[in-house]
Amino acid sequence: MDRDILQSYLHRQIPLSTAMKVEVISATMDNVVLSAPLEPNINHKSTVFGGSASALAILAAWSLLHLRLETEGHASEIVIQSNRMDYDQPITGLFTATSSLPDGADWAGFVKMLQRKGMARIEIGSILTYDEKIAGRLSGRFVAFLNQK
């Protein structure tokens, strides 16, 4: 999927991404990289608000799942079921979230379950970076529901 298409989709379908000024840096089947500036995501300490950091990490993971399912022809709705976010350092400028499937993720099993039951769950992670250092980590469980034709 072209990064401009994904960015337009995010801004249209998830208005928070527009307010946060999220940009798609890259989007492949292996990972999605999103960025956001400090200004619309700032808190009272002049750092990125934790909710914005978490939202960017979730958006990156959600986008990876959306991209993979769409590319493989599985029209689905995706929601996040649960997540864990760890913050390693304050962020005081432009930051990125890079999503990827964790090592050992059973993509084939996920797709098989989606096709068989119409619903499947998968864990996806994101790494937040700022100033070339890891600033946080997300582990999220996402649920995909196959669209009924």
C-alpha positions in Angstrom: 0.0 0.0 0.0 1.2 3.5 -0.9 2.1 5.5 2.2 -0.1 8.5 1.0 -3.1 6.2 0.6 -2.6 4.8 4.2 -2.2 8.3 5.6 -5.3 9.6 3.9 -7.2 6.5 5.2 -6.0 7.1 8.7 -6.9 10.8 8.6 -10.4 10.0 7.2 -11.2 7.0 9.4 -9.5 8.0 12.6 -9.8 11.7 13.1 -7.4 11.7 16.1 -4.6 11.0 13.6 -5.3 14.3 11.9 -5.4 16.2 15.2 -2.0 14.6 16.1 -0.6 15.4 12.7 0.4 11.8 12.1 2.4 11.1 9.0 3.1 7.7 7.4 6.9 7.4 6.9 6.8 3.9 5.5 4.3 1.1 5.1 5.3 -2.5 4.1 4.1 -6.0 5.0 6.9 -6.2 7.6 6.5 -2.9 9.4 4.8 0.5 9.4 6.5 3.6 10.6 4.4 6.6 11.7 5.6 10.0 13.0 4.0 12.9 14.9 5.4 16.2 16.1 5.5 17.5 19.6 3.3 20.6 19.3 -0.2 19.0 18.9 0.8 16.2 21.4 2.4 18.3 24.2 1.6 18.1 27.8 2.0 20.5 30.8 5.7 19.4 31.2 6.6 20.3 27.5 6.9 16.6 26.6 4.7 14.3 24.6 1.5 13.5 26.4 1.5 9.8 27.3 -1.9 9.3 25.6 -0.5 10.7 22.3 2.5 8.4 22.6 0.3 5.4 23.2 -2.1 6.4 20.4 0.8 6.7 17.8 2.0 3.2 18.9 -1.5 1.8 18.6 -2.0 3.4 15.2 1.2 1.9 13.9 0.3 -1.6 15.0 -3.3 -1.2 13.8 -2.0 0.0 10.4 0.3 -2.9 10.0 -2.6 -5.3 10.6 -4.9 -3.3 8.3 -2.2 -3.3 5.5 -1.4 -7.0 5.8 -5.1 -8.1 5.7 -6.0 -5.7 2.9 -3.0 -6.8 0.8 -3.9 -10.4 1.2 -7.6 -9.7 0.3 -9.2 -10.2 3.7 -11.8 -7.4 4.0 -11.9 -7.0 7.8 -12.8 -4.7 10.7 -10.0 -4.3 13.3 -10.2 -3.3 16.9 -7.8 -3.3 19.7 -8.7 -5.6 22.6 -5.9 -4.8 25.1 -2.5 -3.3 25.3 0.5 -2.7 27.5 2.5 0.5 27.0 5.9 1.1 28.7 7.5 4.5 28.6 11.3 4.6 28.8 12.2 8.3 28.4 10.5 11.7 27.9 9.9 12.8 24.4 10.5 16.5 23.6 10.2 16.5 19.8 9.2 14.6 16.7 8.7 11.0 17.5 8.1 7.8 15.6 6.3 4.5 16.2 7.5 1.4 14.3 5.2 -1.6 14.3 6.0 -5.2 13.5 4.8 -8.7 14.3 6.6 -10.2 17.3 9.1 -13.0 16.7 7.1 -16.3 16.6 3.8 -14.7 15.6 1.7 -17.2 13.8 0.4 -15.1 10.9 -0.8 -18.2 9.0 -2.7 -19.5 12.0 -4.3 -16.1 12.5 -5.4 -15.9 8.9 -6.7 -19.5 9.0 -8.7 -18.7 12.2 -10.1 -15.5 10.6 -11.3 -17.5 7.5 -12.7 -20.3 9.6 -14.4 -18.5 12.4 -14.8 -15.0 10.9 -12.7 -13.6 13.8 -9.1 -13.9 15.0 -6.7 -12.3 17.5 -3.1 -11.4 17.1 -0.4 -9.6 19.1 1.4 -6.8 17.4 4.2 -4.6 18.9 5.4 -1.0 18.3 8.5 0.7 19.3 8.5 4.5 20.0 11.7 6.3 19.2 12.8 9.8 19.8 16.3 11.2 19.1 17.4 7.8 17.8 16.6 6.2 21.2 13.8 3.9 22.3 11.3 6.0 24.1 8.6 3.4 24.7 7.2 0.0 23.8 3.7 -1.2 23.0 2.3 -4.7 23.0 -1.2 -4.9 21.7 -3.8 -7.6 21.1 -5.9 -6.9 18.1 -9.1 -8.6 16.9 -10.0 -8.8 13.2 -13.6 -9.5 12.1 -14.1 -10.7 8.6 -16.5 -8.5 6.7 -19.6 -10.4 5.7 -20.2 -10.4 2.0 
